[in-house]
Amino acid sequence: MTPRITSEFWVKAYMTRLRGMDIPAFLTSRGDVTAGAVLVKVNTLDGNAAAYQRSYDTDGNRIWVPLSEGTDAEVEEALSRQRKYDPDIWVIEVEDKQGRSLLDQDGLSG
């Protein structure tokens, strides 16, 4: 069994990887240090955005799935609903005109 890393550790590592690619990212909601769920909002700076959450595929592997896509306001509303439901979530906002999140790269599924 693969050891689990804390949410805080994963968030810090993810933001470091984004900075290394010159992709701006901001922590907009700090969750539970150990086991808070992590959501990633990708703002394409044209009025549109998408939010992703971690889930599992049919083989039990961690994957990122869309939580919300649409206008920035629609995605913010979806994130607001999630915060009301679970106040321990982490939300990272990535700002990239190309929509890069790096979530498809090795090491970012956990």
C-alpha positions in Angstrom: 0.0 0.0 0.0 1.3 3.4 -0.9 1.8 5.8 2.0 -0.6 8.7 2.1 0.7 12.2 2.2 -1.0 15.0 4.0 -3.2 17.5 2.1 -0.9 20.4 3.1 2.2 18.6 1.8 0.5 17.9 -1.5 -0.8 21.5 -1.9 2.7 22.9 -1.2 4.3 20.5 -3.7 1.7 21.3 -6.4 2.1 25.0 -6.0 5.9 24.6 -6.2 5.6 22.7 -9.4 3.3 25.4 -10.8 5.7 28.1 -9.9 8.5 26.2 -11.6 6.5 26.4 -14.8 5.7 30.1 -14.3 2.0 29.4 -13.8 0.5 31.6 -11.2 -1.5 29.9 -8.4 -3.1 31.1 -5.2 -4.4 29.3 -2.2 -7.9 30.7 -1.8 -9.1 28.3 0.9 -7.0 26.5 3.5 -8.4 23.2 4.6 -7.6 20.5 7.1 -3.9 20.0 7.2 -3.9 16.2 7.2 -6.9 15.0 5.2 -8.8 18.0 3.7 -10.1 17.5 0.2 -8.3 19.5 -2.5 -10.1 21.3 -5.3 -8.3 23.1 -8.1 -9.9 25.9 -10.0 -8.4 26.8 -13.4 -9.1 30.3 -14.5 -8.4 31.0 -18.1 -8.6 34.8 -17.6 -11.2 35.2 -20.3 -14.3 35.0 -18.0 -14.3 31.2 -18.0 -13.0 28.6 -15.5 -13.2 25.0 -14.5 -12.9 23.3 -11.1 -11.6 19.8 -10.5 -11.7 17.4 -7.6 -9.9 14.2 -6.8 -11.8 11.0 -7.2 -11.1 7.3 -8.1 -11.4 5.4 -11.3 -12.9 1.9 -11.6 -9.5 0.4 -10.8 -9.2 2.4 -7.6 -6.6 4.8 -9.0 -6.8 8.5 -8.0 -7.9 10.8 -10.9 -9.0 14.4 -11.3 -12.6 14.9 -12.4 -14.5 18.1 -13.3 -16.6 19.5 -10.5 -17.8 22.6 -12.5 -17.1 24.2 -15.8 -18.4 27.5 -17.2 -18.2 31.1 -16.4 -15.9 32.2 -13.6 -19.0 33.2 -11.6 -20.6 29.8 -12.1 -17.5 28.0 -11.0 -17.1 30.2 -7.9 -20.7 29.4 -7.0 -20.0 25.7 -7.2 -16.9 26.2 -5.0 -18.9 28.2 -2.5 -21.4 25.3 -2.3 -18.6 22.9 -1.7 -17.1 25.1 1.1 -20.6 25.2 2.8 -20.8 21.4 2.6 -17.2 20.8 3.7 -15.4 23.7 5.5 -12.1 21.6 5.6 -11.5 21.8 1.8 -8.4 23.3 0.2 -9.0 25.4 -2.9 -6.2 26.4 -5.2 -6.8 28.9 -8.0 -4.6 28.5 -11.1 -4.5 31.4 -13.5 -3.4 30.4 -17.0 -4.7 31.6 -20.4 -3.9 28.2 -21.9 -5.8 26.4 -19.1 -2.7 24.5 -17.9 -3.2 22.9 -14.5 -0.5 20.2 -14.7 -2.9 17.8 -13.0 -2.3 15.3 -15.8 1.4 15.0 -14.9 3.0 12.1 -13.0 2.9 12.5 -9.2 -0.1 14.8 -9.0 -2.8 12.2 -8.8 -2.4 11.6 -5.0 
